[in-house]
Amino acid sequence: MRKMALAGVLLVIPVVVLLWVPHYAKVEPKLFGFPFFFWYQFLWVFICSALTWTAYKLTLSARGKTTHKVGEDR
């Protein structure tokens, strides 16, 4: 049950962080000429992918399942 709760927390983190717009609604610091607002959100694309993958693996582990080949019985 702890793994499922942790997976839920990992999925909620990006939602909370990205809904907190005043935190990142600014121009400075710029990165390669891009304002903070844009590159911060783009960075979260990769962070969200990593968090989602981790939550998926935790869910599989909590359910006692592993990945299997197509057509293979579970």
PDB file of N, H, CA, C and O in Angstrom:
ATOM      1  N   MET A   1       0.825  -1.195   0.000  1.00  0.00           N
ATOM      2  CA  MET A   1       0.000   0.000   0.000  1.00  0.00           C
ATOM      3  C   MET A   1       0.868   1.257   0.000  1.00  0.00           C
ATOM      4  O   MET A   1       0.470   2.280  -0.558  1.00  0.00           O
ATOM      5  N   ARG A   2       2.041   1.194   0.616  1.00  0.00           N
ATOM      6  H   ARG A   2       2.364   0.363   1.069  1.00  0.00           H
ATOM      7  CA  ARG A   2       2.925   2.350   0.637  1.00  0.00           C
ATOM      8  C   ARG A   2       3.408   2.712  -0.758  1.00  0.00           C
ATOM      9  O   ARG A   2       3.557   3.889  -1.085  1.00  0.00           O
ATOM     10  N   LYS A   3       3.652   1.691  -1.582  1.00  0.00           N
ATOM     11  H   LYS A   3       3.531   0.735  -1.316  1.00  0.00           H
ATOM     12  CA  LYS A   3       4.123   1.944  -2.944  1.00  0.00           C
ATOM     13  C   LYS A   3       3.049   2.647  -3.762  1.00  0.00           C
ATOM     14  O   LYS A   3       3.357   3.541  -4.550  1.00  0.00           O
ATOM     15  N   MET A   4       1.811   2.256  -3.585  1.00  0.00           N
ATOM     16  H   MET A   4       1.561   1.530  -2.945  1.00  0.00           H
ATOM     17  CA  MET A   4       0.711   2.901  -4.308  1.00  0.00           C
ATOM     18  C   MET A   4       0.535   4.345  -3.855  1.00  0.00           C
ATOM     19  O   MET A   4       0.277   5.229  -4.671  1.00  0.00           O
ATOM     20  N   ALA A   5       0.676   4.582  -2.558  1.00  0.00           N
ATOM     21  H   ALA A   5       0.886   3.863  -1.895  1.00  0.00           H
ATOM     22  CA  ALA A   5       0.569   5.950  -2.044  1.00  0.00           C
ATOM     23  C   ALA A   5       1.710   6.807  -2.587  1.00  0.00           C
ATOM     24  O   ALA A   5       1.495   7.959  -2.965  1.00  0.00           O
ATOM     25  N   LEU A   6       2.905   6.258  -2.626  1.00  0.00           N
ATOM     26  H   LEU A   6       3.080   5.323  -2.319  1.00  0.00           H
ATOM     27  CA  LEU A   6       4.051   6.983  -3.162  1.00  0.00           C
ATOM     28  C   LEU A   6       3.849   7.275  -4.647  1.00  0.00           C
ATOM     29  O   LEU A   6       4.186   8.360  -5.120  1.00  0.00           O
ATOM     30  N   ALA A   7       3.303   6.315  -5.376  1.00  0.00           N
ATOM     31  H   ALA A   7       3.028   5.434  -4.992  1.00  0.00           H
ATOM     32  CA  ALA A   7       3.017   6.534  -6.795  1.00  0.00           C
ATOM     33  C   ALA A   7       2.021   7.676  -6.970  1.00  0.00           C
ATOM     34  O   ALA A   7       2.168   8.493  -7.879  1.00  0.00           O
ATOM     35  N   GLY A   8       1.028   7.737  -6.123  1.00  0.00           N
ATOM     36  H   GLY A   8       0.909   7.074  -5.384  1.00  0.00           H
ATOM     37  CA  GLY A   8       0.060   8.832  -6.173  1.00  0.00           C
ATOM     38  C   GLY A   8       0.699  10.176  -5.891  1.00  0.00           C
ATOM     39  O   GLY A   8       0.397  11.169  -6.553  1.00  0.00           O
ATOM     40  N   VAL A   9       1.579  10.207  -4.912  1.00  0.00           N
ATOM     41  H   VAL A   9       1.825   9.401  -4.374  1.00  0.00           H
ATOM     42  CA  VAL A   9       2.282  11.451  -4.582  1.00  0.00           C
ATOM     43  C   VAL A   9       3.155  11.898  -5.757  1.00  0.00           C
ATOM     44  O   VAL A   9       3.208  13.084  -6.081  1.00  0.00           O
ATOM     45  N   LEU A  10       3.837  10.944  -6.390  1.00  0.00           N
ATOM     46  H   LEU A  10       3.794   9.980  -6.127  1.00  0.00           H
ATOM     47  CA  LEU A  10       4.684  11.282  -7.537  1.00  0.00           C
ATOM     48  C   LEU A  10       3.866  11.870  -8.685  1.00  0.00           C
ATOM     49  O   LEU A  10       4.358  12.733  -9.413  1.00  0.00           O
ATOM     50  N   LEU A  11       2.643  11.421  -8.854  1.00  0.00           N
ATOM     51  H   LEU A  11       2.243  10.721  -8.263  1.00  0.00           H
ATOM     52  CA  LEU A  11       1.794  11.945  -9.917  1.00  0.00           C
ATOM     53  C   LEU A  11       1.177  13.297  -9.569  1.00  0.00           C
ATOM     54  O   LEU A  11       0.821  14.063 -10.465  1.00  0.00           O
ATOM     55  N   VAL A  12       1.049  13.592  -8.300  1.00  0.00           N
ATOM     56  H   VAL A  12       1.339  12.970  -7.572  1.00  0.00           H
ATOM     57  CA  VAL A  12       0.462  14.864  -7.869  1.00  0.00           C
ATOM     58  C   VAL A  12       1.493  15.998  -7.889  1.00  0.00           C
ATOM     59  O   VAL A  12       1.128  17.158  -8.078  1.00  0.00           O
ATOM     60  N   ILE A  13       2.765  15.676  -7.696  1.00  0.00           N
ATOM     61  H   ILE A  13       3.061  14.733  -7.542  1.00  0.00           H
ATOM     62  CA  ILE A  13       3.810  16.699  -7.623  1.00  0.00           C
ATOM     63  C   ILE A  13       3.783  17.653  -8.823  1.00  0.00           C
ATOM     64  O   ILE A  13       3.724  18.865  -8.618  1.00  0.00           O
ATOM     65  N   PRO A  14       3.824  17.155 -10.069  1.00  0.00           N
ATOM     66  CA  PRO A  14       3.833  18.100 -11.187  1.00  0.00           C
ATOM     67  C   PRO A  14       2.558  18.933 -11.292  1.00  0.00           C
ATOM     68  O   PRO A  14       2.606  20.093 -11.703  1.00  0.00           O
ATOM     69  N   VAL A  15       1.437  18.359 -10.930  1.00  0.00           N
ATOM     70  H   VAL A  15       1.397  17.417 -10.596  1.00  0.00           H
ATOM     71  CA  VAL A  15       0.177  19.106 -10.979  1.00  0.00           C
ATOM     72  C   VAL A  15       0.242  20.296 -10.032  1.00  0.00           C
ATOM     73  O   VAL A  15      -0.082  21.420 -10.415  1.00  0.00           O
ATOM     74  N   VAL A  16       0.659  20.047  -8.802  1.00  0.00           N
ATOM     75  H   VAL A  16       0.923  19.134  -8.490  1.00  0.00           H
ATOM     76  CA  VAL A  16       0.738  21.116  -7.809  1.00  0.00           C
ATOM     77  C   VAL A  16       1.762  22.173  -8.213  1.00  0.00           C
ATOM     78  O   VAL A  16       1.483  23.370  -8.147  1.00  0.00           O
ATOM     79  N   VAL A  17       2.938  21.733  -8.628  1.00  0.00           N
ATOM     80  H   VAL A  17       3.164  20.760  -8.682  1.00  0.00           H
ATOM     81  CA  VAL A  17       4.005  22.671  -8.980  1.00  0.00           C
ATOM     82  C   VAL A  17       3.608  23.535 -10.174  1.00  0.00           C
ATOM     83  O   VAL A  17       3.835  24.745 -10.158  1.00  0.00           O
ATOM     84  N   LEU A  18       3.026  22.939 -11.198  1.00  0.00           N
ATOM     85  H   LEU A  18       2.843  21.956 -11.211  1.00  0.00           H
ATOM     86  CA  LEU A  18       2.690  23.702 -12.393  1.00  0.00           C
ATOM     87  C   LEU A  18       1.422  24.542 -12.239  1.00  0.00           C
ATOM     88  O   LEU A  18       1.213  25.479 -13.009  1.00  0.00           O
ATOM     89  N   LEU A  19       0.594  24.233 -11.285  1.00  0.00           N
ATOM     90  H   LEU A  19       0.763  23.472 -10.659  1.00  0.00           H
ATOM     91  CA  LEU A  19      -0.565  25.092 -11.009  1.00  0.00           C
ATOM     92  C   LEU A  19      -0.197  26.297 -10.145  1.00  0.00           C
ATOM     93  O   LEU A  19      -0.980  27.238 -10.023  1.00  0.00           O
ATOM     94  N   TRP A  20       0.982  26.267  -9.551  1.00  0.00           N
ATOM     95  H   TRP A  20       1.618  25.502  -9.650  1.00  0.00           H
ATOM     96  CA  TRP A  20       1.465  27.377  -8.726  1.00  0.00           C
ATOM     97  C   TRP A  20       2.181  28.374  -9.631  1.00  0.00           C
ATOM     98  O   TRP A  20       3.395  28.553  -9.530  1.00  0.00           O
ATOM     99  N   VAL A  21       1.430  29.016 -10.509  1.00  0.00           N
ATOM    100  H   VAL A  21       0.444  28.871 -10.591  1.00  0.00           H
ATOM    101  CA  VAL A  21       1.975  29.880 -11.555  1.00  0.00           C
ATOM    102  C   VAL A  21       2.786  31.062 -11.022  1.00  0.00           C
ATOM    103  O   VAL A  21       3.827  31.363 -11.606  1.00  0.00           O
ATOM    104  N   PRO A  22       2.381  31.749  -9.954  1.00  0.00           N
ATOM    105  CA  PRO A  22       3.194  32.887  -9.496  1.00  0.00           C
ATOM    106  C   PRO A  22       4.643  32.518  -9.165  1.00  0.00           C
ATOM    107  O   PRO A  22       5.522  33.380  -9.162  1.00  0.00           O
ATOM    108  N   HIS A  23       4.878  31.262  -8.894  1.00  0.00           N
ATOM    109  H   HIS A  23       4.164  30.562  -8.896  1.00  0.00           H
ATOM    110  CA  HIS A  23       6.226  30.784  -8.591  1.00  0.00           C
ATOM    111  C   HIS A  23       7.162  30.907  -9.795  1.00  0.00           C
ATOM    112  O   HIS A  23       8.347  31.191  -9.625  1.00  0.00           O
ATOM    113  N   TYR A  24       6.652  30.701 -10.990  1.00  0.00           N
ATOM    114  H   TYR A  24       5.689  30.470 -11.129  1.00  0.00           H
ATOM    115  CA  TYR A  24       7.519  30.691 -12.169  1.00  0.00           C
ATOM    116  C   TYR A  24       7.103  31.705 -13.241  1.00  0.00           C
ATOM    117  O   TYR A  24       7.659  31.686 -14.339  1.00  0.00           O
ATOM    118  N   ALA A  25       6.157  32.572 -12.958  1.00  0.00           N
ATOM    119  H   ALA A  25       5.705  32.588 -12.066  1.00  0.00           H
ATOM    120  CA  ALA A  25       5.716  33.576 -13.930  1.00  0.00           C
ATOM    121  C   ALA A  25       6.648  34.782 -13.890  1.00  0.00           C
ATOM    122  O   ALA A  25       6.283  35.846 -13.389  1.00  0.00           O
ATOM    123  N   LYS A  26       7.865  34.600 -14.427  1.00  0.00           N
ATOM    124  H   LYS A  26       8.161  33.736 -14.834  1.00  0.00           H
ATOM    125  CA  LYS A  26       8.840  35.680 -14.470  1.00  0.00           C
ATOM    126  C   LYS A  26       9.743  35.502 -15.684  1.00  0.00           C
ATOM    127  O   LYS A  26       9.758  34.444 -16.313  1.00  0.00           O
ATOM    128  N   VAL A  27      10.476  36.528 -15.997  1.00  0.00           N
ATOM    129  H   VAL A  27      10.464  37.388 -15.487  1.00  0.00           H
ATOM    130  CA  VAL A  27      11.336  36.516 -17.180  1.00  0.00           C
ATOM    131  C   VAL A  27      12.739  36.039 -16.840  1.00  0.00           C
ATOM    132  O   VAL A  27      13.333  35.280 -17.606  1.00  0.00           O
ATOM    133  N   GLU A  28      13.265  36.458 -15.733  1.00  0.00           N
ATOM    134  H   GLU A  28      12.782  37.074 -15.110  1.00  0.00           H
ATOM    135  CA  GLU A  28      14.639  36.110 -15.345  1.00  0.00           C
ATOM    136  C   GLU A  28      14.631  34.892 -14.433  1.00  0.00           C
ATOM    137  O   GLU A  28      13.687  34.739 -13.658  1.00  0.00           O
ATOM    138  N   PRO A  29      15.613  34.032 -14.482  1.00  0.00           N
ATOM    139  CA  PRO A  29      16.805  34.044 -15.323  1.00  0.00           C
ATOM    140  C   PRO A  29      16.501  33.458 -16.697  1.00  0.00           C
ATOM    141  O   PRO A  29      15.698  32.535 -16.831  1.00  0.00           O
ATOM    142  N   LYS A  30      17.137  33.995 -17.685  1.00  0.00           N
ATOM    143  H   LYS A  30      17.789  34.746 -17.576  1.00  0.00           H
ATOM    144  CA  LYS A  30      16.979  33.496 -19.052  1.00  0.00           C
ATOM    145  C   LYS A  30      17.968  32.370 -19.298  1.00  0.00           C
ATOM    146  O   LYS A  30      19.057  32.340 -18.724  1.00  0.00           O
ATOM    147  N   LEU A  31      17.569  31.445 -20.162  1.00  0.00           N
ATOM    148  H   LEU A  31      16.685  31.469 -20.628  1.00  0.00           H
ATOM    149  CA  LEU A  31      18.423  30.320 -20.546  1.00  0.00           C
ATOM    150  C   LEU A  31      18.439  30.265 -22.066  1.00  0.00           C
ATOM    151  O   LEU A  31      17.417  29.984 -22.691  1.00  0.00           O
ATOM    152  N   PHE A  32      19.594  30.531 -22.658  1.00  0.00           N
ATOM    153  H   PHE A  32      20.424  30.759 -22.150  1.00  0.00           H
ATOM    154  CA  PHE A  32      19.740  30.596 -24.116  1.00  0.00           C
ATOM    155  C   PHE A  32      18.743  31.568 -24.738  1.00  0.00           C
ATOM    156  O   PHE A  32      18.246  31.330 -25.839  1.00  0.00           O
ATOM    157  N   GLY A  33      18.451  32.653 -24.040  1.00  0.00           N
ATOM    158  H   GLY A  33      18.855  32.846 -23.146  1.00  0.00           H
ATOM    159  CA  GLY A  33      17.538  33.674 -24.543  1.00  0.00           C
ATOM    160  C   GLY A  33      16.072  33.421 -24.238  1.00  0.00           C
ATOM    161  O   GLY A  33      15.231  34.281 -24.502  1.00  0.00           O
ATOM    162  N   PHE A  34      15.748  32.255 -23.688  1.00  0.00           N
ATOM    163  H   PHE A  34      16.431  31.556 -23.474  1.00  0.00           H
ATOM    164  CA  PHE A  34      14.360  31.939 -23.357  1.00  0.00           C
ATOM    165  C   PHE A  34      14.044  32.404 -21.946  1.00  0.00           C
ATOM    166  O   PHE A  34      14.823  32.151 -21.026  1.00  0.00           O
ATOM    167  N   PRO A  35      12.915  33.081 -21.756  1.00  0.00           N
ATOM    168  CA  PRO A  35      12.518  33.501 -20.409  1.00  0.00           C
ATOM    169  C   PRO A  35      12.296  32.295 -19.497  1.00  0.00           C
ATOM    170  O   PRO A  35      11.979  31.198 -19.955  1.00  0.00           O
ATOM    171  N   PHE A  36      12.469  32.524 -18.216  1.00  0.00           N
ATOM    172  H   PHE A  36      12.727  33.415 -17.844  1.00  0.00           H
ATOM    173  CA  PHE A  36      12.304  31.470 -17.208  1.00  0.00           C
ATOM    174  C   PHE A  36      10.973  30.754 -17.360  1.00  0.00           C
ATOM    175  O   PHE A  36      10.916  29.528 -17.255  1.00  0.00           O
ATOM    176  N   PHE A  37       9.901  31.499 -17.605  1.00  0.00           N
ATOM    177  H   PHE A  37       9.947  32.495 -17.691  1.00  0.00           H
ATOM    178  CA  PHE A  37       8.560  30.926 -17.714  1.00  0.00           C
ATOM    179  C   PHE A  37       8.516  29.766 -18.711  1.00  0.00           C
ATOM    180  O   PHE A  37       7.897  28.738 -18.436  1.00  0.00           O
ATOM    181  N   PHE A  38       9.168  29.924 -19.865  1.00  0.00           N
ATOM    182  H   PHE A  38       9.672  30.758 -20.088  1.00  0.00           H
ATOM    183  CA  PHE A  38       9.110  28.899 -20.906  1.00  0.00           C
ATOM    184  C   PHE A  38      10.033  27.722 -20.634  1.00  0.00           C
ATOM    185  O   PHE A  38       9.614  26.570 -20.745  1.00  0.00           O
ATOM    186  N   TRP A  39      11.297  27.999 -20.276  1.00  0.00           N
ATOM    187  H   TRP A  39      11.637  28.935 -20.187  1.00  0.00           H
ATOM    188  CA  TRP A  39      12.208  26.864 -20.105  1.00  0.00           C
ATOM    189  C   TRP A  39      11.897  26.079 -18.843  1.00  0.00           C
ATOM    190  O   TRP A  39      12.198  24.887 -18.780  1.00  0.00           O
ATOM    191  N   TYR A  40      11.306  26.708 -17.840  1.00  0.00           N
ATOM    192  H   TYR A  40      11.062  27.676 -17.891  1.00  0.00           H
ATOM    193  CA  TYR A  40      10.904  25.996 -16.621  1.00  0.00           C
ATOM    194  C   TYR A  40       9.801  24.984 -16.939  1.00  0.00           C
ATOM    195  O   TYR A  40       9.850  23.839 -16.488  1.00  0.00           O
ATOM    196  N   GLN A  41       8.806  25.420 -17.720  1.00  0.00           N
ATOM    197  H   GLN A  41       8.767  26.350 -18.086  1.00  0.00           H
ATOM    198  CA  GLN A  41       7.732  24.500 -18.094  1.00  0.00           C
ATOM    199  C   GLN A  41       8.257  23.366 -18.974  1.00  0.00           C
ATOM    200  O   GLN A  41       7.846  22.216 -18.821  1.00  0.00           O
ATOM    201  N   PHE A  42       9.158  23.691 -19.887  1.00  0.00           N
ATOM    202  H   PHE A  42       9.492  24.625 -20.010  1.00  0.00           H
ATOM    203  CA  PHE A  42       9.725  22.657 -20.756  1.00  0.00           C
ATOM    204  C   PHE A  42      10.536  21.653 -19.949  1.00  0.00           C
ATOM    205  O   PHE A  42      10.507  20.460 -20.253  1.00  0.00           O
ATOM    206  N   LEU A  43      11.248  22.100 -18.941  1.00  0.00           N
ATOM    207  H   LEU A  43      11.271  23.069 -18.694  1.00  0.00           H
ATOM    208  CA  LEU A  43      11.995  21.206 -18.058  1.00  0.00           C
ATOM    209  C   LEU A  43      11.051  20.221 -17.373  1.00  0.00           C
ATOM    210  O   LEU A  43      11.391  19.054 -17.177  1.00  0.00           O
ATOM    211  N   TRP A  44       9.871  20.700 -17.014  1.00  0.00           N
ATOM    212  H   TRP A  44       9.595  21.648 -17.173  1.00  0.00           H
ATOM    213  CA  TRP A  44       8.905  19.838 -16.346  1.00  0.00           C
ATOM    214  C   TRP A  44       8.357  18.739 -17.248  1.00  0.00           C
ATOM    215  O   TRP A  44       7.839  17.740 -16.749  1.00  0.00           O
ATOM    216  N   VAL A  45       8.459  18.900 -18.554  1.00  0.00           N
ATOM    217  H   VAL A  45       8.880  19.711 -18.959  1.00  0.00           H
ATOM    218  CA  VAL A  45       8.053  17.814 -19.460  1.00  0.00           C
ATOM    219  C   VAL A  45       8.888  16.570 -19.161  1.00  0.00           C
ATOM    220  O   VAL A  45       8.353  15.465 -19.068  1.00  0.00           O
ATOM    221  N   PHE A  46      10.193  16.753 -19.014  1.00  0.00           N
ATOM    222  H   PHE A  46      10.627  17.651 -19.090  1.00  0.00           H
ATOM    223  CA  PHE A  46      11.087  15.628 -18.729  1.00  0.00           C
ATOM    224  C   PHE A  46      10.924  15.123 -17.293  1.00  0.00           C
ATOM    225  O   PHE A  46      10.966  13.918 -17.044  1.00  0.00           O
ATOM    226  N   ILE A  47      10.741  16.046 -16.361  1.00  0.00           N
ATOM    227  H   ILE A  47      10.708  17.025 -16.564  1.00  0.00           H
ATOM    228  CA  ILE A  47      10.541  15.652 -14.965  1.00  0.00           C
ATOM    229  C   ILE A  47       9.243  14.845 -14.829  1.00  0.00           C
ATOM    230  O   ILE A  47       9.213  13.827 -14.136  1.00  0.00           O
ATOM    231  N   CYS A  48       8.174  15.300 -15.491  1.00  0.00           N
ATOM    232  H   CYS A  48       8.198  16.126 -16.053  1.00  0.00           H
ATOM    233  CA  CYS A  48       6.892  14.574 -15.444  1.00  0.00           C
ATOM    234  C   CYS A  48       7.021  13.179 -16.040  1.00  0.00           C
ATOM    235  O   CYS A  48       6.440  12.221 -15.531  1.00  0.00           O
ATOM    236  N   SER A  49       7.782  13.072 -17.115  1.00  0.00           N
ATOM    237  H   SER A  49       8.254  13.851 -17.528  1.00  0.00           H
ATOM    238  CA  SER A  49       7.987  11.754 -17.726  1.00  0.00           C
ATOM    239  C   SER A  49       8.677  10.808 -16.751  1.00  0.00           C
ATOM    240  O   SER A  49       8.280   9.652 -16.608  1.00  0.00           O
ATOM    241  N   ALA A  50       9.705  11.303 -16.089  1.00  0.00           N
ATOM    242  H   ALA A  50      10.028  12.242 -16.205  1.00  0.00           H
ATOM    243  CA  ALA A  50      10.433  10.476 -15.118  1.00  0.00           C
ATOM    244  C   ALA A  50       9.539  10.095 -13.931  1.00  0.00           C
ATOM    245  O   ALA A  50       9.574   8.954 -13.470  1.00  0.00           O
ATOM    246  N   LEU A  51       8.748  11.036 -13.441  1.00  0.00           N
ATOM    247  H   LEU A  51       8.719  11.963 -13.815  1.00  0.00           H
ATOM    248  CA  LEU A  51       7.865  10.756 -12.307  1.00  0.00           C
ATOM    249  C   LEU A  51       6.769   9.761 -12.696  1.00  0.00           C
ATOM    250  O   LEU A  51       6.422   8.882 -11.908  1.00  0.00           O
ATOM    251  N   THR A  52       6.226   9.897 -13.902  1.00  0.00           N
ATOM    252  H   THR A  52       6.508  10.611 -14.543  1.00  0.00           H
ATOM    253  CA  THR A  52       5.186   8.975 -14.367  1.00  0.00           C
ATOM    254  C   THR A  52       5.737   7.569 -14.541  1.00  0.00           C
ATOM    255  O   THR A  52       5.088   6.596 -14.156  1.00  0.00           O
ATOM    256  N   TRP A  53       6.927   7.453 -15.117  1.00  0.00           N
ATOM    257  H   TRP A  53       7.454   8.243 -15.430  1.00  0.00           H
ATOM    258  CA  TRP A  53       7.559   6.140 -15.295  1.00  0.00           C
ATOM    259  C   TRP A  53       7.818   5.487 -13.928  1.00  0.00           C
ATOM    260  O   TRP A  53       7.574   4.296 -13.740  1.00  0.00           O
ATOM    261  N   THR A  54       8.316   6.291 -12.982  1.00  0.00           N
ATOM    262  H   THR A  54       8.515   7.259 -13.135  1.00  0.00           H
ATOM    263  CA  THR A  54       8.583   5.771 -11.634  1.00  0.00           C
ATOM    264  C   THR A  54       7.286   5.316 -10.963  1.00  0.00           C
ATOM    265  O   THR A  54       7.251   4.260 -10.331  1.00  0.00           O
ATOM    266  N   ALA A  55       6.228   6.106 -11.098  1.00  0.00           N
ATOM    267  H   ALA A  55       6.256   6.964 -11.611  1.00  0.00           H
ATOM    268  CA  ALA A  55       4.935   5.726 -10.521  1.00  0.00           C
ATOM    269  C   ALA A  55       4.417   4.439 -11.160  1.00  0.00           C
ATOM    270  O   ALA A  55       3.849   3.591 -10.472  1.00  0.00           O
ATOM    271  N   TYR A  56       4.607   4.290 -12.459  1.00  0.00           N
ATOM    272  H   TYR A  56       5.068   4.980 -13.018  1.00  0.00           H
ATOM    273  CA  TYR A  56       4.195   3.069 -13.163  1.00  0.00           C
ATOM    274  C   TYR A  56       4.946   1.855 -12.615  1.00  0.00           C
ATOM    275  O   TYR A  56       4.339   0.821 -12.335  1.00  0.00           O
ATOM    276  N   LYS A  57       6.257   1.982 -12.465  1.00  0.00           N
ATOM    277  H   LYS A  57       6.749   2.822 -12.693  1.00  0.00           H
ATOM    278  CA  LYS A  57       7.050   0.861 -11.948  1.00  0.00           C
ATOM    279  C   LYS A  57       6.655   0.532 -10.503  1.00  0.00           C
ATOM    280  O   LYS A  57       6.585  -0.641 -10.135  1.00  0.00           O
ATOM    281  N   LEU A  58       6.398   1.544  -9.695  1.00  0.00           N
ATOM    282  H   LEU A  58       6.455   2.497  -9.994  1.00  0.00           H
ATOM    283  CA  LEU A  58       5.950   1.305  -8.314  1.00  0.00           C
ATOM    284  C   LEU A  58       4.608   0.589  -8.291  1.00  0.00           C
ATOM    285  O   LEU A  58       4.392  -0.302  -7.468  1.00  0.00           O
ATOM    286  N   THR A  59       3.705   0.973  -9.190  1.00  0.00           N
ATOM    287  H   THR A  59       3.880   1.697  -9.858  1.00  0.00           H
ATOM    288  CA  THR A  59       2.394   0.337  -9.257  1.00  0.00           C
ATOM    289  C   THR A  59       2.515  -1.132  -9.656  1.00  0.00           C
ATOM    290  O   THR A  59       1.867  -1.999  -9.070  1.00  0.00           O
ATOM    291  N   LEU A  60       3.352  -1.401 -10.656  1.00  0.00           N
ATOM    292  H   LEU A  60       3.879  -0.697 -11.131  1.00  0.00           H
ATOM    293  CA  LEU A  60       3.574  -2.799 -11.049  1.00  0.00           C
ATOM    294  C   LEU A  60       4.152  -3.601  -9.893  1.00  0.00           C
ATOM    295  O   LEU A  60       3.734  -4.731  -9.640  1.00  0.00           O
ATOM    296  N   SER A  61       5.098  -3.021  -9.207  1.00  0.00           N
ATOM    297  H   SER A  61       5.437  -2.103  -9.413  1.00  0.00           H
ATOM    298  CA  SER A  61       5.732  -3.706  -8.083  1.00  0.00           C
ATOM    299  C   SER A  61       4.737  -3.957  -6.952  1.00  0.00           C
ATOM    300  O   SER A  61       4.745  -5.025  -6.339  1.00  0.00           O
ATOM    301  N   ALA A  62       3.889  -2.982  -6.680  1.00  0.00           N
ATOM    302  H   ALA A  62       3.883  -2.115  -7.178  1.00  0.00           H
ATOM    303  CA  ALA A  62       2.909  -3.123  -5.599  1.00  0.00           C
ATOM    304  C   ALA A  62       1.873  -4.198  -5.920  1.00  0.00           C
ATOM    305  O   ALA A  62       1.370  -4.874  -5.023  1.00  0.00           O
ATOM    306  N   ARG A  63       1.563  -4.346  -7.193  1.00  0.00           N
ATOM    307  H   ARG A  63       1.971  -3.796  -7.921  1.00  0.00           H
ATOM    308  CA  ARG A  63       0.582  -5.353  -7.600  1.00  0.00           C
ATOM    309  C   ARG A  63       1.202  -6.715  -7.822  1.00  0.00           C
ATOM    310  O   ARG A  63       0.494  -7.694  -8.057  1.00  0.00           O
ATOM    311  N   GLY A  64       2.524  -6.784  -7.748  1.00  0.00           N
ATOM    312  H   GLY A  64       3.100  -5.988  -7.557  1.00  0.00           H
ATOM    313  CA  GLY A  64       3.200  -8.057  -7.914  1.00  0.00           C
ATOM    314  C   GLY A  64       3.282  -8.521  -9.346  1.00  0.00           C
ATOM    315  O   GLY A  64       3.435  -9.713  -9.610  1.00  0.00           O
ATOM    316  N   LYS A  65       3.180  -7.586 -10.280  1.00  0.00           N
ATOM    317  H   LYS A  65       3.055  -6.617 -10.066  1.00  0.00           H
ATOM    318  CA  LYS A  65       3.233  -7.936 -11.694  1.00  0.00           C
ATOM    319  C   LYS A  65       4.513  -7.378 -12.307  1.00  0.00           C
ATOM    320  O   LYS A  65       5.061  -6.374 -11.853  1.00  0.00           O
ATOM    321  N   THR A  66       4.957  -8.046 -13.327  1.00  0.00           N
ATOM    322  H   THR A  66       4.512  -8.862 -13.696  1.00  0.00           H
ATOM    323  CA  THR A  66       6.078  -7.536 -14.100  1.00  0.00           C
ATOM    324  C   THR A  66       5.627  -7.387 -15.543  1.00  0.00           C
ATOM    325  O   THR A  66       4.563  -7.876 -15.924  1.00  0.00           O
ATOM    326  N   THR A  67       6.415  -6.732 -16.319  1.00  0.00           N
ATOM    327  H   THR A  67       7.279  -6.335 -16.011  1.00  0.00           H
ATOM    328  CA  THR A  67       6.052  -6.597 -17.726  1.00  0.00           C
ATOM    329  C   THR A  67       6.124  -7.950 -18.390  1.00  0.00           C
ATOM    330  O   THR A  67       6.914  -8.800 -17.978  1.00  0.00           O
ATOM    331  N   HIS A  68       5.325  -8.166 -19.397  1.00  0.00           N
ATOM    332  H   HIS A  68       4.683  -7.476 -19.732  1.00  0.00           H
ATOM    333  CA  HIS A  68       5.287  -9.452 -20.093  1.00  0.00           C
ATOM    334  C   HIS A  68       5.210  -9.209 -21.598  1.00  0.00           C
ATOM    335  O   HIS A  68       4.894  -8.108 -22.050  1.00  0.00           O
ATOM    336  N   LYS A  69       5.497 -10.227 -22.339  1.00  0.00           N
ATOM    337  H   LYS A  69       5.753 -11.121 -21.971  1.00  0.00           H
ATOM    338  CA  LYS A  69       5.439 -10.126 -23.794  1.00  0.00           C
ATOM    339  C   LYS A  69       3.990 -10.214 -24.259  1.00  0.00           C
ATOM    340  O   LYS A  69       3.145 -10.796 -23.580  1.00  0.00           O
ATOM    341  N   VAL A  70       3.715  -9.635 -25.412  1.00  0.00           N
ATOM    342  H   VAL A  70       4.402  -9.162 -25.963  1.00  0.00           H
ATOM    343  CA  VAL A  70       2.370  -9.662 -25.976  1.00  0.00           C
ATOM    344  C   VAL A  70       1.970 -11.105 -26.267  1.00  0.00           C
ATOM    345  O   VAL A  70       2.735 -11.861 -26.866  1.00  0.00           O
ATOM    346  N   GLY A  71       0.778 -11.475 -25.842  1.00  0.00           N
ATOM    347  H   GLY A  71       0.157 -10.861 -25.355  1.00  0.00           H
ATOM    348  CA  GLY A  71       0.283 -12.822 -26.065  1.00  0.00           C
ATOM    349  C   GLY A  71       0.678 -13.805 -24.989  1.00  0.00           C
ATOM    350  O   GLY A  71       0.214 -14.945 -25.007  1.00  0.00           O
ATOM    351  N   GLU A  72       1.512 -13.407 -24.057  1.00  0.00           N
ATOM    352  H   GLU A  72       1.888 -12.481 -24.042  1.00  0.00           H
ATOM    353  CA  GLU A  72       1.954 -14.281 -22.976  1.00  0.00           C
ATOM    354  C   GLU A  72       0.955 -14.232 -21.848  1.00  0.00           C
ATOM    355  O   GLU A  72       0.486 -13.154 -21.482  1.00  0.00           O
ATOM    356  N   ASP A  73       0.617 -15.388 -21.284  1.00  0.00           N
ATOM    357  H   ASP A  73       0.998 -16.264 -21.581  1.00  0.00           H
ATOM    358  CA  ASP A  73      -0.299 -15.418 -20.154  1.00  0.00           C
ATOM    359  C   ASP A  73       0.352 -14.806 -18.946  1.00  0.00           C
ATOM    360  O   ASP A  73       1.564 -14.889 -18.749  1.00  0.00           O
ATOM    361  N   ARG A  74      -0.487 -14.186 -18.141  1.00  0.00           N
ATOM    362  H   ARG A  74      -1.472 -14.118 -18.301  1.00  0.00           H
ATOM    363  CA  ARG A  74       0.056 -13.511 -16.931  1.00  0.00           C
ATOM    364  C   ARG A  74       0.141 -14.462 -15.801  1.00  0.00           C
ATOM    365  O   ARG A  74       0.569 -14.087 -14.709  1.00  0.00           O
TER     366      ARG A  74
END
